Amino acid sequence: MRQFVILIENGPENLSAYVPSLPGCITTGKTREEIIANMYEAIQLHMEGMIEDGEAIPDEDLEAVTLVVPEPAPQMAGQANGEH
């Protein structure tokens, strides 16, 4: 079994996803569930193609972290230019 980080992006009409550790392994879907199912299949096909081409399947070396950062406070007129 292999484990891969996938990144899911919201588009205007659907979702897209890719695997940073497997360049070219991408898919789309309408829902999160569909994108995960599609990506599962895409990863399997991608790995099969790599094996057929004699390429090594890379070990996952990424870790996904979601970092929540507060919005910056609005600047008052003049502060943006360093004026006080």
N, C-alpha and C positions, 0 to 999 in steps of 0.2 A: 504494500500500500504506500502511496505517496501523498503528501500533503502540500497544497499550494495556496498562496494568497491570491485572491482575485479582487480586482477593483471594479466596482459598479458605478457607472455614471448615469445621471438622469439626463435624457435628451428631451427635445421638445415634444416628441411623439412616442418615444420608447426608451428603453434602457439599453445600455451597452456595457460590456464587461470584457476585461482582458486579464491575462496572467503575466505580470512583469517578468517572471523567471522563464517564461516560454514565449519569446518574441514571435508575434504573428498569431498567437492563440487568442482569438477574439470571438465574440458572439453578441447577439442582440435578443431582446424579448420585450414583451409588453408588461410583465409583472416580475416581481422579485423571484417568485417560485419558478416561473418560466426561464428566467435568466440563469438561475442556479442549475436547473435541469439541462439547459442548453450548454452551459459551461462544462458540466460534468462530461457530457458527450464530446464536446470540443477538445477537452484535455485528453480524453482517451484516444481520440483520433490523432491528435497532435503527437502524443507519445508513440503510437504505433508507427506513424510516419517517420519519426526520429529513429526508431529502431530499424526500420526498413532501409533508411539512409545511412545506417552505421554510426549515427550520432549518439553521444551519451546524453541521457536524461539528467538535467542538473538537479542537484539537491536544493531544496528551497532554503534560501538564506535571508529571507525577508520576515519581518514581523510587522503586523498591522496594528497601529495605535490610532485611536481617535482622540485628538487633543482639543479640548474646549477652551477657548480664549475669549475673555470679555471684549466687547466692542470698545474701541477707544472713545473717550469723552469728546464731544464736539469742541472744537477750538473756537475761542471768541475772536472777533475781528482784531487783527494786529498780532495775536499770539503766533499765528502761523509764520510770520516773518521775524519772529524773535523779539518783537516789541513787548514791553511790559507796561 
